[in-house]
Amino acid sequence: MKVFVDECIDWRLARSIQGHDTKTSRQMGWSTIKNGDLLALVAKEFDVFVTVDRNLSFQQNLPAFPIAVIVLRAPSNRLADLQCLIPNLLAYIPVATPGAVTYVGD
């Protein structure tokens, strides 16, 4: 699957998302694009959007986008805190529902 990692996540986490075509906001040159426009761009090229932005589902009409959103929930967005979520993230990527949010972590 094609996985997009939001700019609010340390780009090094993308290295741990094995078995998927993973790109970061920085790699795509989309670091300055805001959520609504970013979701529209991501939906054209990716299957899954990974973020730590817990408010995304309240700020955007996610069912309007044909992409699955996975929100990582950890004590912080530091790489060390997110790294432990990788096994669960890898399990959810293939089954995440487009237009819906899946939460991984506490």
Summary of the structure (lengths in Angstrom):
residues: 106
radius of gyration: 12.2
end to end distance: 24.6
largest distance: 33.0
contacts: 308
relative contact order: 0.21
helix: 41%
strand: 22%
